[in-house]
Amino acid sequence: MARNYKKEYANYQGKPAQIKKRASRNSARAKLSQGGVVKKGDGKDVHHRDGNPRNNARKNLAVTTKAKNRSFPRNSKAGKKK
């Protein structure tokens, strides 16, 4: 079964809170790009250390690999470790 991207956007990605979070993540990437820390196509992600995508303070941003940033340690019940 194919994904229904239109429905996905309507139910989640298009919500105002998600739009603000996405815009903030894009802003964080742009901030580090202007500083010369990351480049387009370098295969790196900008990681928010405290997990809050709206906190773009420089001390909260770090550059990590995509694999490391898009996963997280899990507990024995497959939930996110605290």
Number of C-alpha atoms within 10 A of each C-alpha: 3 4 7 8 10 10 11 11 11 10 10 12 16 14 11 10 11 12 13 14 16 15 14 17 20 13 15 23 22 17 18 17 14 10 10 9 13 18 14 9 6 8 11 16 17 23 22 22 14 9 10 13 20 15 17 17 10 11 9 16 20 15 16 15 13 13 11 12 15 10 9 11 10 11 10 7 7 8 10 11 10 6
